[in-house]
Every structure is written in C-alpha cells, then in structure tokens.
Amino acid sequence: MDAILLQILNGLDKGSAYSLIALGLTLIFGTLGVVNFAHGALFMIGAFCAVTLQKLLNVYTVTIDPEKTDFLGKPLEVKTPYVISWFGEVAGTSIINWSVPLAILFAIPVMLLVGIAMERGLIKHFYKRPHADQILVTFGLAIVLQEIIKTIYGANPIPVPAPDAFKGSFDFGVLIGFAENAIIYPYWRLVYFVFSAIIISAVFAFLRFTTFGMVVRAGMADRETVGLLGIDIDRRFTIMFGLAAAVAGLAGVMYTPINPPNYHMGMDFLVLSFVVVVVGGMGSLRGAVAAGFLLGILESFASMNEVKSLLPGIDQIIIYLVAIIILLTRPRGLMGKAGVMED
Amino acid sequence: MSKTILTRRGLIQAGAAAGVGLAMPTIFTSRASAFTNEPKGGSVILGFNVPQTGPYADEGADELRAYKLAVKHLNGEGDAGMMNTFSSKALKGNGILGKKVEFVTGDTQTKSDAARASAKSMIEKDGAVMITGGSSSGVAIAVQGLCQEAGVIFMAGLTHSNDTTGKDKKANGFRHFFNGYMSGAALAPVLEKMYGADRKAYHLTADYTWGWTQQESIAKATEAKGWQTVNNVLTPLTTTDFSAYVAPVLNSGADVLVLNHYGGNMINSLTSAVQFGLRDKQVNGKNFEIVVPLYSRLMARGAGENVKGIFGSTNWHWSLSDEGSKAFVKSFGTEYGFPPSQAAHTTYCQTLLYADAVERAGTFDPCGVAKALEGFKFTGLGNGDTEYRAEDHQCFKDVLVVKGKENPTSEYDVLEVVEVTPRSQVEYAPDHPMFAGGSLGQCNSGA
C-alpha cells in the first residue's frame, strides 16, 4: 500500500508537467487549429529563462586575491556577484537563492513575446496548410530552437537549485500512519504540483469568467460567426498563443530544480505530451489535464520493481499501451469532441 | 579473325563478378598500398571521432580541444606539453616520421551507427590512418570493430566498459582509459574504510554494456569487503526523471545507493536522490550514503552542489602535481583558459602514444604500430608508471579515488583526490572472468 501511494505521489509532478504542456498544446490547437510540435521547445525555453536569470544574478565583479593562486599558478580572481556587492551578503545571497521563483516574473513577458513572435513570424503562414505541413514546420522550428540553446548554453545539464527553504524531503508516510521512511516526498515536487494546479485553475478561470476568455471560447466554437460580429478574433488567438507559450514556459521554469535543464528536455516531453493530448481527446482542455495526470501516475507505477519483474520493459511502453487501448475503445480520447480532426 | 560469343551464362557470370567488385568497399581492396591509407605525401591524416552533437557534446568538445593541442605539439608548435615529460623521446616535434600531422573530425552523436558511419567516411574518403575518440563504450566497441575490419589502428577515447578490452577486444584497438573493474578495485577499500564493512548497497544501473560491467565490478569488489548487494535495478538510458527508481530505495533496507550512471543520467539520478533527502537519512543506524563509481568533472559540474562529499573514481584529475600533469594543465589552460577534463587528458595521451609508437616502429603500418604499443612501458603522461599490456591492449596504471569537494574555490574545482590507488591493486589477469569470452585476433593492416 505504501509503495502504491509513493508512486501516485511520484506521478503527480510528472503528470503536472504533462498536463501543463498538453494544456498549452490543446489551447493552440483549439484556437488556431495548429498542431504545434514546437511546444516542447517552449517548455525548454522557459527552463532556460530560469538558467538565464540565475546567470544574470551571478554576473560578477572580479577582484584579485594575491594570497591564493588559480590552476595556472596566477593570483586567484575572486568573483563577487554584483547583487551581493549592491545588496550585501545576506540580501544578495537570498536573491540568488530564490532565483527560480523570481524567474517566473522574468519568464512571463519573455514567453509571451516568444509565443507571439513565433505565431506572427512563422506559424500564421501555415494556418491554411495541411496538418502535415504544420507538423513539419513546427518540428523544424523546435530543432532550430534547441540547437540555438545548445550553442549558447552547451549540451550538459545546468544545475538550477531550489531555494534552500524547499530543499530536502518530508516523511509523508509518518503523517498518515505508515512506518518511517516508507513514503518520502521532496518539498519542491509538492511545490511543483501545487503551482501546476494553480496555473491550470487560472487558465480555466480566465477562459470561463473573463470577457476575453468568453470571446476566445466562442471563437473556438465558431470562428467565422465571431469574426462577423466585428471582433478581431485573430488578435485574440495570437494572444492565446502567447498565453499557451507562457504556460509551457512557466512549467519549464519550475521544473528546473527537479531535473537540471538541458537543450533536449523539450523533446523528451513533447512526444509524451502529444500522446497525452490524444488520450485526453483532441481539443479538450479538461481531457488534456486529466490525461496528463493519469499517464504521469501510470508511468510511475510501471517503474515499480514489482511491476517490472512481472512485465519487463513495461515502463518504456506503458503510455503508448494505454494510448492504444483508449483509442481502440474511445477513438476520440477520454473527453474528445466529435468533428475534431475528423474531416 | 576471332569472334567473341557472349552466352547467357557468361553474361550472368561476368555481371555477378562485376557486381561483387563494385559492391566491395574500397577499404578492402586498396591493394596499391602496403596497408590501409599508407601516407604517401608530406602529411599524415588522423581521424578524431568525437560526439560533437548529442548529450555528450561538451565532453566531445573537450576531447577535440585536446586532440588539436596534441597535433600542435606533434608539429612543433606551442610549448610541447607532455612531450617534454614523456619518458619516450622518439617524438621530435617534426610531425610523425617527418610528415606533418593533419586531422579530420567526425561526429559520433553518441550513437554506434553514426559513429561507425563517420569513422568509415574518415577512413575511406579522407584517408585517415588512425581513428581515435568516443565518449561511450557502445560507440567505442562499434568503432573498434570497424577499424579492425578496415585495417587501421583505433586508439579508444573515453570508454570504461570492461568489454572494450574484455570480450570485445580487438588486435587493432588500444585503450588508455581505465575500466569498471579498476574502479571497483580502487573504490572498495576506500568505501570500507569510510563507511564500514557492514553495508547494504542498492544499485541503479544504466541498461547497456558499460552499466552492466561496472555494476558487476563494483558489486563484486564491495561484496569482497563484506557489503551486501540488496538490489540492482536497470534503468533505461533514455530515463530523465529517476524519482520512480529512487523513491523505493529508502524502504528497501539498503543504506548505500550506488549510481552506475554517467553523463546526463548521473546528473539526473543524483539530483533525484538528493531531492528525496537520502543523504539526510539514517538507515540501519547508519548515515545513508551515495556512491558514483565513475566521476567526470564535466558531469560533476552539472550536478552542482549535489556531488559534495560523494565518492567515486576517475582516470586523471587536473589537480595532480606530477610533472606530466602540470605540463598538460599549463599547456591546455594557456590555450583554452580552463583546466582539461579527464576526457581531454586520455585523448591527448592516446594521440601522443600513437605518434610515439609510429616513430619507434618506423612505419605507419598498423601491425608495426600495434607491435610497438604492445607491452610498451612509459611514464610522464600524468598517471605514473604505465604499461600497455600486450595480452588485451589495456593500459595499466594508478587509479584516482575522488570525492565531491565540500568547499570548491572555482567552477572547475569540484573534485578532490582522496587516494591514488597503485596499479598493483587494480591489476587483474588477462583471463579474469569479467574479461573473458573474446580474443584479440590477428592484427589487420588492410593489405
């Protein structure tokens, strides 16, 4: 029982990431009708917003310590971040320590701009082209973006630690009556799950309770009629693309302490997120979120030693196996609507 | 006047013969030379096959820097680096056998098929007389096999699997880097000293040749010291989130986690283990410990603070104070502005060792070079007294046990050398069970 609970908890953070990426994918598909294979790259760029802010906060001034030497025997260059010089040791160190949460503020405008630039600069030219063309161009774009990031930041993962206050783990098992060390869960993964729940709720609330959201939903249902009412639906859809990019970016920012980011992380999530969208039902926001968590948890279960000893290799195929079963029994996915990609 | 009559059978036979001739790779038919890619002009071409893209691209970049530095030194440019400290004085700084050293590069992408394709291209199209490189045992073994077939020497780069000079060894292949067995033999006594003999180890192992052989080596070596191995879980190479593998460790009764991972796998699994607070826990009345048997400074940087206090082993480290290491660090540091990695060190050494063997043999013929390398004893290249054992083409030398540094003074200062394990302690018989099952075979010069 404790092992099952442990894997459910483990699946939550991965499910959170799948859900956030799949939510953005579905938003873009629902509004613009574009299958965006560059969405994983947006997740990766978000993560590198956190890396960039960390590097900016660590921009330093150099002083020479004549008493120490570097690896070549020259006087040691002591690097002191400007933030520490300006705000003092305690405040400066705290700012650097909280760089990941601070990166949220940095990433929102950056990701909105990246998303809008991507839509206006490239993707809008492919609205009337077949889905295959859209997939090819966005996949190409994803490769270009990841190569740019690799050129700037290198191929190795870059450590981006969580704030000290959220390092380590807590014994969840003891809280619910299990033995000590039976169910351990890291603080930051809990933060990630709560953060994802807030973002998902905020997106749903935005679409449900704001006039902008209402217009977007109306546009998703019948773009032509909304346009005939004199509403510039294209502009709103462009903003939705930016919003979807920001959601993916924020998912990436907060994921950095869980796994050190590298240029390839977007691709690692992209294919699985597409499976999540298909399982959830193309065009269904709720389906994307539900399928994200479902598949995240199932993937975690499949990694259990007991399961793998019964079915070797199941952890590698579980998501695709579930996708096949669901598509055979419910061809439109869990919550898919009729008419989406069925022409 | 004779008349040629072309029968149907004759046509088929001629066609088949022509087809076989055309289909045969040129590397197997180059009869004009005494051996494959015999250098004819005033220069000789070496092929540097490293990961320039993919997850090990940073290590590949460091290897390439070292290769370029070695070429510079061989051609008499720069400060000559470790050529000054190398015990063999055959190299004169006038190229190799008086021929200017040139090079071509290939991108292995850390994929065996891509690595073989780029090595094949360098041999067939560019005329490389020697291939060197690799940042993965899978790649090294694949390229070593190709070089054996093609009749060129392969000087392995960063490859740590026992199999490279074990069951997959080849007469044309030579490895300077250490291996999994040596890591186990060096680490186990230090682990026993630090953590005691009554320990229960849980292994997470990368599911491919290197992971398997390293896990076997570490488990055998620690079990000989009294440790128990409670579990060994194979993790797919593509895993990025190790939480599902790390989470059950604390509840398994183990008090040590051994991460048989390298590169991105190591960074991610170690990050997960630290996130789950393993190092803050007490199990069986002892502090829970983590061990990373194969360390790389480039990877340790990626894992950040998580490596502090964690033991592992390495082939070489820039902080060593012998004359060879100092000369190499000075040379590399002056050229590039930062200290070299172990990947850079081993590839630089391999280039010098090849060039030196050619000089001593007086020929580029792979069989002559192989003979010069077999049993060759040398010093001055940063690892103390070293020998290229004739029986398996494995270098035997001291091994470093290292620990993640608690108070690093720079971004490169992440590891500290805890012990230099003498060669005698890591040596094994050529027919040791962990290395059995293969044979060098005959040297192939491609003639």
Interface residues (C-beta under 8 A of the other chain):
Chain A: D2 A3 L6 Q7 N10 D13 K14 K68 D70 F71 L72 L76 K150 G154 A155 N156 P157 I158 P159 P161 K167 G168 S169 N181 A182 I184 Y185 P186 W188 R189 P257 I258 N259 P260 N262 H264 M265 D268 E299 S300 S303 M304 N305 K308 D315 Q316
Chain B: T53 G54 P55 Y56 A57 D58 N231 V233 P236 T238 T240 D241 S243 A244 Y245 A247 P248 L250 N251 G264 I267 N268 T271 S272 Q275 F276 G277 D280 K281 V283 L298 M299 R301 G302 A303 G304 E305 N306 W318 S319 V329 K330 G333 T334 P339 T409 S410 Y412 D413
